[in-house]
C-alpha cells in the first residue's frame, strides 16, 4: 500500500482479513507516491493514457 491510506494503522491487515488478498505497506508511503508521479511525468510521452 502507498499513499495516505497506508498510514492508517491496521488497514493492511483488515483488508487482508476481509478480502483475502495480502497487502504490504511500503517503507515510505507518502514519498513513494510523489516519486512515482515524478517518474510518470518525466515519461509522459511513453504513457499517453495518463493524459486522457
Secondary structure as GFF3:
##gff-version 3
##sequence-region A 1 52
A	DSSP	three_ten_helix	4	7	.	.	.	ID=ss1
A	DSSP	alpha_helix	11	19	.	.	.	ID=ss2
A	DSSP	alpha_helix	29	42	.	.	.	ID=ss3
A	DSSP	three_ten_helix	44	46	.	.	.	ID=ss4
A	DSSP	three_ten_helix	48	51	.	.	.	ID=ss5
###
